[in-house]
Structures are given as C-alpha cells and as structure tokens.
Amino acid sequence: RQRRNFGGRGDGQPQKRITEEEDPNLLKGMVRKGVPIPLRCAVWLSNIIQSSYPHQPVKEAHTYRTLAKVQVLDHAYQYLFESKQIDISDVKPIDFGNKNIWKRVEDCPGKKSMETVLYALSHILGGSIECAPMLPTLAMIQLGYMSESYVFCALREMANHPTWYLAISESEHVAYQRAFMAILGKLHPHTLETLKEKGFEDKYTEAIFRDFFVDILPEPYVHRIMDIFTLEGTKCLFRFGVALAVMYQREWKEKYIYELETSWWDGLIKFSHSKTFSFDLMVKKAYGVHGRGIRQRYRFPRRPILARIIQLEEEHYWKQKLQLVDDFSEDLPAELINVQPLGLVPSGKPVVEDGEPILPVLAQSTAVRTKLAEWLPLSLRFTKMELLFSTNHHGRTLHNLYRCVSKARRTIMLVEPLSTKKDMVI
C-alpha cells in the first residue's frame, strides 16, 4: 500500500521535532559538519556561553545570537573606554606568554584591534592570568569573524572557565602537552615512537596547544576546528592532534620517508596542504575508535579521565620543579622559585549535567590557587584544600554556606567580585 508522507511518520501521527534541550548531541553533530561562514560570529559565542554555563537553559545562550545582544555587548565594551576604566592611549601589546604572536600579526590590518582586546581583557581579569599562550591565538582567529566586543566577551568567558577551554598557567600548559603525549602513546605507540625519534614532540604539541593548528593546517580547516572547540573545549584539540598524527604516520611511511630532503615536519605541512587530505576523514578519525584488530581497539578517554591525566602531569611538573629548586636553590634566579599551588579536593558527589560532572570553578584555576598559597603560612602551604561550599555546586543560599562550614576548624573564603571599580572593598 502506498502512503503519502507530509512531514509525518507515515502512520498518521505528526513527526516529533527534536530540540537541543532534548538531545545535546544534536548540536555537536551539526557543528562537526561545519558552521556556515555568515553564522560563525553568533554560533561561536552562543556555544561558549552554553558550555560555560551548562546549568542555564539553552535559550539563554541563544540570546547571544540576536541583534539586541549585539547592541548590549557593543555598549558594554565601549563603556570600558568611555568611562576611562581603560585609557585607549595606554594600550600596549600583551602576549600572555605567547612570544611569537606579535611577529605573526606584524603586517596584519587587525593588529590594533587585537592589541585593544587583549589589553582590555588583561585589565578586566586584574592580572590573574599571567601565562595563557593560546589566548592571543584565539583572539587572532576570532577577529576574522567577530567584532571586538564579541571577541572580548568570548575570551573573557573562556578565561573565567579555563578547565573547559585553555591552560592559564605555565604548569597547566606543560601538563596539557605531556598529557597529549601520554594519550598518543596509549592509543598509537608506534606513532609516538616516530614523533620522538624525529625530535618534534615539543614543536608538535606547541602547534596544538599554543598556535591552534595555525602552522599545520590550512586556514579553512583551522576555522572548522574552532567551530567544534567553542562547544567541546580543549578535548577536541586532543582528538584532532591524535587523528592528524595517525593519518600522517601512514603517509610518512609510504611516501615522505624516502624523500631525504624532506624532514618530518615539512612532510606534515605538505600532507595537510595536499589535495588528497580530507578534513572530514580527520573528523571521523578523531571521533572514532583507535587501534587495530579486535583486542587492541581503544576509545578516546572520557573527559573526567582526561582531566585526571592532566592533573597528574601537573603534579609531576611541580615535583620536578621543586626538586630542581632543592638541588640548585643557590644557583637559580629568584623568578624560577615559584610557590606550588594548593591542591583541591571537592567534597561530596558533584552534580551531573548531560553525563559530565559540574565541578566548582572559582578554585579550579591553578593561577588562583598559586596566588592563594603565597599568603598562607608554611605549615599550611603544602596541604590540600577540601571544598566545603561553592555557589555553582551547592546553591546560592546563605543557609547552605553556614551549614557546610559549621564543622570546619580553618576556612578560607574566595569571593569573585562582579564589579571592576577600584574603590570596591570586599
């Protein structure tokens, strides 16, 4: 029997429309296929807001796609300069630890806009972030599609939620690189052996976690990764870094290894810019199963496991640095002897949102915990803090605060100010 389907299921019942609130993976699948160029400004910022505040309704993030929100953000950004909170004449280039960024944009027409955005961001953050090498690169890419006010808002939210998006200290940056090498060695040990044999492990990881694939992939592919990065965060960089290394490993053995004048790095650039390179295939590889055979097939680590690997690598970094200070404390300059950040132990079971735990964000930053350790006595400097109360973890009532800290002997309260006035007192 022939049936006519006018948008229904064929049985006379209307077809149900699935929304992003009912299926969070719907937006992920659409973003991985690529965001249309005219929509990137709105989609990038709304993705960042949606990922930064998962407890809020999706409709709140969608308001950043409207013209009314554009006017609000433009007015707020201009007010920073009109109210003389930031003197436009004092704007100077800030690299956030990325020493090569200003050479890269030396002849770029958007260099002045980039300087203004990064200077305003540094002023608003109050100097809490000293080393975030990927932050200037993100500003450079986003200014190609977004206005200064939108880029400022996007980077501000990323800096306020660093555990999802980027490293904001030297120790975290090194931990990201080492964690990537550990994951690559677990999933594809032969690829890691080749990378270490050629001596490009540091350069490759810097190209991922500092330069955002700008030195490796063509510009359209970098923007495709940015489409995914705004929603999924740093984890997608691990995925694409592993996928690209594995795809090039086969090409290197079959072709470039026999070209004596071509180094491993030059071959990687040729491969990624060749006509045979398929970005869609790299996406499929990044989100597929790794390994060969039935017994040696691995899935990419889930986000909590990845966070644990990064945490272990950061602890290992600080142990090495403290050992270096103990061995050569008399010969090392004072700026190399840094304070180790306080540990953080979340108490209780975190609230789960879409299969991922919601952890406290105010004390997650390594930079914040390092600054906090500087004010503690030596007897408490190397202890781990147990989280007793967090507004996004336990709620925003004063009753819950007193209830959670009632049995604690020593407590430290971190308060995030919502105003940037210099005369504000906490």
Secondary structure as the mmCIF struct_conf table of DSSP 4:
data_model
#
loop_
_struct_conf.conf_type_id
_struct_conf.id
_struct_conf.beg_label_comp_id
_struct_conf.beg_label_asym_id
_struct_conf.beg_label_seq_id
_struct_conf.end_label_comp_id
_struct_conf.end_label_asym_id
_struct_conf.end_label_seq_id
BEND BEND1 PHE A 6 GLY A 7
STRN STRN1 GLY A 8 GLY A 8
BEND BEND2 GLY A 10 GLN A 13
STRN STRN2 PRO A 14 PRO A 14
HELX_LH_PP_P HELX_LH_PP_P1 GLN A 15 ILE A 18
TURN_TY1_P TURN_TY1_P1 GLU A 20 GLU A 22
TURN_TY1_P TURN_TY1_P2 PRO A 24 PRO A 24
HELX_RH_AL_P HELX_RH_AL_P1 ASN A 25 ARG A 32
TURN_TY1_P TURN_TY1_P3 LYS A 33 LYS A 33
HELX_RH_3T_P HELX_RH_3T_P1 ILE A 37 LEU A 39
HELX_RH_AL_P HELX_RH_AL_P2 ARG A 40 SER A 52
TURN_TY1_P TURN_TY1_P4 PRO A 54 HIS A 55
BEND BEND3 GLN A 56 GLN A 56
HELX_RH_AL_P HELX_RH_AL_P3 VAL A 58 HIS A 62
HELX_RH_3T_P HELX_RH_3T_P2 THR A 63 ARG A 65
BEND BEND4 THR A 66 THR A 66
HELX_RH_AL_P HELX_RH_AL_P4 LEU A 67 GLU A 82
TURN_TY1_P TURN_TY1_P5 SER A 83 LYS A 84
BEND BEND5 GLN A 85 ILE A 86
HELX_RH_3T_P HELX_RH_3T_P3 ILE A 88 ASP A 90
TURN_TY1_P TURN_TY1_P6 PHE A 96 GLY A 97
TURN_TY1_P TURN_TY1_P7 LYS A 99 ASN A 100
HELX_RH_AL_P HELX_RH_AL_P5 ILE A 101 ARG A 104
TURN_TY1_P TURN_TY1_P8 VAL A 105 ASP A 107
TURN_TY1_P TURN_TY1_P9 PRO A 109 GLY A 110
HELX_RH_AL_P HELX_RH_AL_P6 LYS A 111 LEU A 125
TURN_TY1_P TURN_TY1_P10 GLY A 126 GLY A 127
BEND BEND6 GLU A 130 GLU A 130
TURN_TY1_P TURN_TY1_P11 PRO A 133 PRO A 133
HELX_RH_AL_P HELX_RH_AL_P7 MET A 134 GLN A 142
TURN_TY1_P TURN_TY1_P12 LEU A 143 TYR A 145
BEND BEND7 MET A 146 MET A 146
HELX_RH_AL_P HELX_RH_AL_P8 GLU A 148 ASN A 160
BEND BEND8 HIS A 161 HIS A 161
HELX_RH_AL_P HELX_RH_AL_P9 PRO A 162 TYR A 165
BEND BEND9 SER A 169 SER A 169
HELX_RH_AL_P HELX_RH_AL_P10 GLU A 170 LEU A 187
HELX_RH_AL_P HELX_RH_AL_P11 PRO A 189 LYS A 198
TURN_TY1_P TURN_TY1_P13 GLY A 199 GLY A 199
HELX_RH_AL_P HELX_RH_AL_P12 GLU A 201 PHE A 209
TURN_TY1_P TURN_TY1_P14 ARG A 210 ILE A 216
BEND BEND10 LEU A 217 LEU A 217
HELX_RH_AL_P HELX_RH_AL_P13 GLU A 219 GLU A 232
TURN_TY1_P TURN_TY1_P15 GLY A 233 THR A 234
HELX_RH_AL_P HELX_RH_AL_P14 LYS A 235 GLU A 254
TURN_TY1_P TURN_TY1_P16 LYS A 255 LYS A 255
HELX_RH_3T_P HELX_RH_3T_P4 TYR A 256 TYR A 258
TURN_TY1_P TURN_TY1_P17 LEU A 260 GLU A 261
HELX_RH_AL_P HELX_RH_AL_P15 TRP A 264 SER A 272
TURN_TY1_P TURN_TY1_P18 HIS A 273 HIS A 273
BEND BEND11 SER A 274 SER A 274
TURN_TY1_P TURN_TY1_P19 LYS A 275 THR A 276
HELX_RH_AL_P HELX_RH_AL_P16 PHE A 279 ALA A 286
TURN_TY1_P TURN_TY1_P20 TYR A 287 TYR A 287
BEND BEND12 GLY A 288 GLY A 288
STRN STRN3 HIS A 290 ARG A 292
TURN_TY1_P TURN_TY1_P21 GLY A 293 ARG A 295
STRN STRN4 GLN A 296 TYR A 298
HELX_LH_PP_P HELX_LH_PP_P2 ARG A 299 ARG A 302
HELX_RH_AL_P HELX_RH_AL_P17 ARG A 303 ASP A 327
BEND BEND13 PHE A 328 PHE A 328
TURN_TY1_P TURN_TY1_P22 SER A 329 ASP A 331
BEND BEND14 LEU A 332 LEU A 332
HELX_RH_3T_P HELX_RH_3T_P5 ALA A 334 LEU A 336
HELX_LH_PP_P HELX_LH_PP_P3 ASN A 338 LEU A 342
STRN STRN5 GLY A 343 PRO A 346
BEND BEND15 GLY A 348 GLY A 348
HELX_LH_PP_P HELX_LH_PP_P4 LYS A 349 PRO A 350
STRN STRN6 VAL A 351 GLU A 353
TURN_TY1_P TURN_TY1_P23 ASP A 354 GLY A 355
STRN STRN7 GLU A 356 ILE A 358
BEND BEND16 VAL A 361 VAL A 361
TURN_TY1_P TURN_TY1_P24 LEU A 362 GLN A 364
HELX_RH_AL_P HELX_RH_AL_P18 THR A 366 GLU A 374
TURN_TY1_P TURN_TY1_P25 TRP A 375 TRP A 375
BEND BEND17 LEU A 376 LEU A 376
HELX_RH_AL_P HELX_RH_AL_P19 LEU A 378 ARG A 381
TURN_TY1_P TURN_TY1_P26 PHE A 382 PHE A 382
BEND BEND18 THR A 383 THR A 383
STRN STRN8 LYS A 384 LEU A 387
HELX_RH_AL_P HELX_RH_AL_P20 THR A 391 HIS A 394
BEND BEND19 ARG A 396 ARG A 396
HELX_RH_AL_P HELX_RH_AL_P21 LEU A 398 VAL A 405
TURN_TY1_P TURN_TY1_P27 SER A 406 LYS A 407
BEND BEND20 ARG A 409 ARG A 410
BEND BEND21 LEU A 418 LEU A 418
TURN_TY1_P TURN_TY1_P28 LYS A 422 ASP A 423
#
